[in-house]
Amino acid sequence: MLSNLNNTQFNNSTFVEYNQGTSGLDILLKHSTKEATHDSYARESKDSCFPGTRTQYIQDITTWTTSADQDRRYRLFWMQGPAGVGKTTIAQSCAEETADYGSLGASFFFSRDNGVVDPSRLFTTIAYQIATHIDQYRRIVEGRIRHDPMLVTKKLETQFKKLIIEPFLELERKGVELRQRTVFIDGLDECEGSTKQLTIVKLVAESIRTYGAQVPFLWAFFSRRESHLAQIFSDPSISPLCWRVELPVSREIDDEIRLYLRGTLRNLPSSASAFNASSDPSEWLSGGDLDKLVELSAGLFIYAVTITKFITDPESLGPKEQLREVLLFHSRLQNRSSRTDNHSNPMALSIV
């Protein structure tokens, strides 16, 4: 079984197999996570921000990513907040807009739902995306991987140094001028292992502290405010490098939630086959009903998304009937006549 291993290298209990005709980029792709990029098919159902919502956050972040100021104070960004406030949709929108501007370096969306939790594939995936944008970088990385195919399986520190930092320092020595790009990393708290999460932040921060604009990347992280992440981003050696933004649960965004609910529910499919009832919202969605849905959302976009998914469920009796169930639940809350657990909540089984 092991008679033909001329092109196989072992790394502890794993091995890297390659053919003479395999390019370094092919090896890099094989050890990347395609489902993690902002534009992957696996993320097709993950929405960006609804038009007209979260506009100030998106504008501020994209302005930061597209500014030509190479000597900016912050080259590291962290948006933190509780689950359901919309961090991922903001990250998605910013990655899309930055890509449109031509200044996206790479994106990586950790997600337990999509099974994207492996930290060992973060830097390989980022490196692959960068290689598709920058030809000079691709040639250096391909040469390194062809020389050492096991490079893609080594520890995070080695991958980061050999695949990202050193190639750009080499390009700088050669006098190659490159535009600044941004790397978006969402859901850092969903990366497997808190120690690895901290390692990723430390590596990025150390590269910024040591090399600054020599390595032409800005790094944007989005995550929940886990205690270990709050501590590392508050570290005296990292905090001065980092622009930190909190995304709180707030009723101040009720107008944006109302805009989302109105826009989503009033743009239902017009096909009668989509529901067993009329999908014309003017027949079943009043302004008062909309106010009640906003009240139920309680300042959390994830609740508004769940409400719209429940109401527009094509397997249901129809949006009018689904809305009636939601409003009945709202009435029960108002009257405090029943417990507000999953058994009394008609949306408890909705897919979020």
C-alpha positions in Angstrom: 0.0 0.0 0.0 3.0 2.3 0.7 5.1 1.3 -2.3 4.7 4.5 -4.3 5.3 7.4 -1.9 7.9 9.4 -3.9 5.7 12.5 -3.7 4.3 12.1 -0.2 5.5 13.9 2.9 4.5 13.0 6.4 3.6 15.5 9.1 3.1 13.8 12.5 0.0 11.6 11.9 -1.1 13.4 8.7 0.5 13.4 5.3 0.5 15.7 2.3 0.4 14.0 -1.1 1.1 15.9 -4.3 2.0 15.1 -7.9 4.8 16.7 -9.9 2.3 18.7 -11.9 0.5 20.0 -8.8 0.9 23.7 -8.4 1.5 25.4 -5.1 -1.9 27.2 -5.5 -3.6 23.8 -5.9 -2.1 22.6 -2.7 -3.1 25.8 -1.0 -6.7 25.4 -2.2 -6.9 21.8 -1.0 -6.1 23.1 2.5 -8.4 26.0 2.4 -12.1 26.3 3.5 -14.1 27.4 0.5 -17.3 27.7 2.6 -15.7 30.4 4.7 -15.5 33.2 2.2 -18.2 36.0 2.1 -19.2 35.0 -1.4 -19.2 31.3 -1.1 -22.2 29.2 -2.1 -22.5 27.9 1.4 -23.2 31.4 2.6 -25.8 32.2 -0.1 -28.6 32.2 2.5 -26.7 34.6 4.8 -28.0 38.0 4.1 -26.1 41.3 4.1 -27.8 44.3 5.8 -31.2 45.3 4.5 -30.9 48.5 2.4 -31.2 51.5 4.7 -30.2 49.7 7.9 -26.9 49.8 9.7 -25.8 52.4 7.2 -23.6 54.4 9.6 -21.6 51.4 10.7 -21.1 50.2 7.2 -20.1 53.6 6.0 -17.6 54.1 8.8 -16.0 50.7 8.3 -15.8 50.9 4.5 -14.3 54.4 4.8 -11.7 53.0 7.1 -10.9 50.2 4.7 -10.7 52.3 1.6 -8.8 55.3 3.0 -5.4 55.9 1.3 -3.8 56.8 4.6 -1.0 54.3 5.0 0.0 55.7 8.4 -3.4 55.5 10.0 -3.6 55.1 13.8 -5.6 51.9 13.7 -4.8 49.0 11.4 -6.9 46.6 13.6 -10.7 46.7 14.1 -12.9 44.8 16.5 -16.7 44.9 16.5 -18.2 43.1 19.5 -21.7 42.5 20.8 -24.1 39.9 21.9 -25.7 37.3 19.7 -28.4 38.5 17.4 -27.5 42.1 17.1 -26.3 41.9 13.4 -22.5 41.7 13.6 -22.3 39.1 10.8 -24.6 41.0 8.4 -22.5 44.1 8.9 -19.4 42.1 8.2 -21.0 40.6 5.1 -22.1 44.0 3.9 -18.7 45.6 4.5 -16.9 42.7 2.8 -19.1 43.0 -0.2 -18.7 46.8 -0.5 -14.9 46.6 0.1 -14.7 44.0 -2.7 -16.6 46.4 -5.0 -14.0 49.0 -4.2 -11.3 46.5 -5.1 -9.7 46.7 -1.7 -10.7 43.4 -0.2 -7.8 41.1 0.7 -9.8 38.2 2.0 -12.7 37.2 4.2 -13.3 34.3 6.6 -16.6 33.6 8.3 -16.3 31.2 11.2 -19.7 29.5 11.6 -20.7 26.5 13.7 -23.9 26.2 11.5 -21.7 25.8 8.4 -19.2 23.6 10.2 -16.5 26.3 9.7 -14.6 26.1 13.0 -11.1 24.8 12.1 -8.4 27.5 12.9 -5.8 25.6 11.0 -7.4 26.6 7.7 -7.7 30.3 8.5 -4.4 31.5 7.1 -4.3 29.1 4.2 -7.7 30.3 3.1 -6.7 33.9 3.5 -3.5 33.3 1.6 -5.4 31.6 -1.3 -7.7 34.5 -1.7 -4.8 37.0 -1.6 -3.0 35.0 -4.2 -6.0 35.3 -6.6 -5.7 39.1 -6.3 -2.0 39.7 -6.4 0.1 38.0 -9.0 3.5 38.8 -7.5 2.5 37.4 -4.2 1.1 34.3 -5.8 4.4 33.5 -7.4 6.3 33.8 -4.1 3.7 31.6 -2.2 3.6 29.0 -5.0 7.3 28.7 -4.8 7.4 28.3 -1.1 4.7 25.6 -1.1 6.2 23.7 -4.0 9.5 23.7 -2.0 7.7 22.6 1.2 4.2 21.2 0.7 3.9 20.6 4.4 3.9 24.3 5.0 0.1 24.3 4.7 -0.2 21.9 7.7 2.2 23.6 10.1 1.2 25.5 13.2 -0.6 28.9 12.9 2.5 30.9 13.8 4.5 29.3 11.0 1.7 29.6 8.4 1.2 33.2 9.2 4.9 34.0 9.0 5.7 32.0 5.9 2.5 32.5 3.9 1.6 36.1 4.7 4.2 38.2 6.4 7.5 37.1 4.7 6.1 37.2 1.1 5.0 40.8 1.5 8.3 41.8 3.2 10.0 40.3 0.2 7.8 42.3 -2.2 8.7 45.4 -0.3 12.4 44.7 -0.6 11.9 44.4 -4.4 10.2 47.7 -4.5 6.8 46.4 -5.5 4.1 48.9 -4.5 0.8 47.4 -3.5 -2.5 48.9 -2.6 -3.8 48.4 0.9 -6.4 45.7 1.4 -8.6 44.5 4.3 -9.1 41.0 5.7 -12.5 40.4 7.4 -12.7 37.7 10.0 -16.2 37.2 11.4 -17.3 34.9 14.2 -13.9 34.6 15.9 -15.7 33.3 19.0 -16.9 30.4 16.9 -13.4 29.3 16.0 -12.6 26.0 17.8 -10.5 26.6 20.9 -10.2 29.8 22.9 -6.4 29.5 22.9 -6.4 29.5 19.1 -8.6 32.5 19.0 -6.1 34.4 21.2 -3.2 33.2 19.1 -4.9 34.6 15.9 -5.4 38.0 17.5 -1.8 38.1 18.9 -0.2 37.2 15.6 -2.1 39.8 13.7 -1.5 42.5 16.3 2.2 41.6 16.5 2.6 41.9 12.8 0.9 45.4 12.9 3.1 46.5 15.8 6.3 45.3 14.1 5.7 46.0 10.4 2.9 48.5 10.1 2.1 49.3 6.5 5.0 47.2 5.3 2.5 44.4 5.3 -0.4 46.2 3.4 -3.4 44.8 5.3 -6.0 46.1 7.7 -7.6 43.4 9.9 -11.3 43.5 10.9 -12.6 41.1 13.5 -16.3 40.6 14.5 -17.3 38.5 17.5 -19.2 38.2 20.7 -17.7 39.8 23.7 -16.3 36.7 25.3 -14.2 37.5 28.4 -10.9 36.2 26.9 -11.4 38.2 23.7 -12.3 41.4 25.7 -9.1 40.9 27.7 -6.8 40.4 24.7 -8.2 43.4 22.8 -7.8 45.5 26.0 -4.1 44.4 26.4 -1.9 47.5 26.6 0.2 46.1 23.7 -2.8 45.7 21.4 -5.4 48.3 22.5 -3.5 51.3 21.0 -3.5 49.6 17.6 -7.2 48.8 17.6 -10.4 50.6 16.8 -13.1 49.0 18.9 -16.9 49.3 18.3 -19.6 47.9 20.5 -22.9 46.8 18.8 -25.4 46.7 21.6 -29.0 45.6 22.0 -30.9 48.8 21.6 -34.4 50.0 21.0 -32.8 53.0 19.2 -32.8 50.8 16.1 -36.6 50.3 16.1 -36.9 52.4 13.0 -34.4 50.2 11.2 -36.1 47.1 12.3 -39.4 48.5 11.1 -37.8 49.3 7.7 -36.6 45.7 7.5 -39.9 44.2 8.5 -41.9 46.4 6.2 -39.5 45.9 3.2 -39.3 42.1 3.7 -43.0 41.5 4.3 -44.3 43.8 1.7 -42.0 42.3 -1.0 -43.4 38.7 -0.7 -43.6 36.6 -3.9 -46.6 37.6 -5.9 -47.2 34.1 -7.1 -50.3 32.6 -5.6 -48.6 29.3 -5.4 -46.1 30.6 -3.0 -48.7 30.6 -0.2 -52.2 29.2 0.4 -53.4 32.7 1.0 -53.0 36.1 -0.6 -49.5 37.4 -0.4 -50.6 41.0 -0.9 -49.5 42.6 2.4 -52.0 45.4 2.1 -54.7 42.9 2.8 -53.2 41.6 6.0 -50.4 43.8 7.4 -51.5 47.1 9.0 -49.3 49.8 10.5 -50.5 48.7 14.0 -49.5 45.2 13.3 -46.1 46.3 12.1 -45.6 48.2 15.4 -46.4 45.1 17.3 -43.8 43.1 15.3 -41.2 45.8 16.1 -42.1 45.6 19.8 -41.6 41.8 19.7 -38.2 42.2 18.0 -37.0 44.1 21.2 -34.0 45.8 19.5 -32.6 42.5 18.1 -32.4 42.0 14.4 -32.2 38.2 14.9 -35.8 38.4 16.3 -37.0 40.4 13.3 -35.4 37.9 10.9 -37.0 35.0 12.8 -40.4 36.7 12.7 -40.2 37.2 8.9 -39.1 33.7 8.3 -42.0 32.4 10.4 -44.5 34.6 8.6 -43.2 33.8 5.1 -42.8 30.1 5.6 -44.0 28.5 2.3 -45.0 25.3 4.1 -47.5 27.2 6.3 -51.1 28.1 5.7 -50.1 31.5 4.5 -48.6 34.8 5.7 -52.0 36.1 7.0 -52.4 33.1 9.3 -48.8 33.1 10.4 -49.0 36.8 11.3 -52.1 36.1 13.3 -50.1 33.5 15.4 -47.4 36.0 16.0 -49.8 38.7 17.1 -51.6 36.3 19.4 -48.2 35.6 21.0 -47.7 39.3 21.3 -51.1 39.7 23.0 -50.2 36.9 25.5 -47.0 38.7 26.4 -48.9 41.9 26.9 -51.5 40.3 29.1 -49.0 38.1 30.8 -51.6 35.3 30.6 -49.1 32.6 29.6 -45.5 31.7 30.1 -43.1 33.0 27.5 -41.2 29.8 27.0 -40.6 27.8 23.8 -43.9 26.0 24.2 -45.9 29.2 24.0 -43.8 30.9 21.4 -45.0 29.9 17.8 -41.6 30.9 16.4 -39.6 28.7 18.7 -38.9 26.2 16.0 -38.2 28.7 13.2 -34.8 28.5 11.6 -32.7 31.4 12.6 
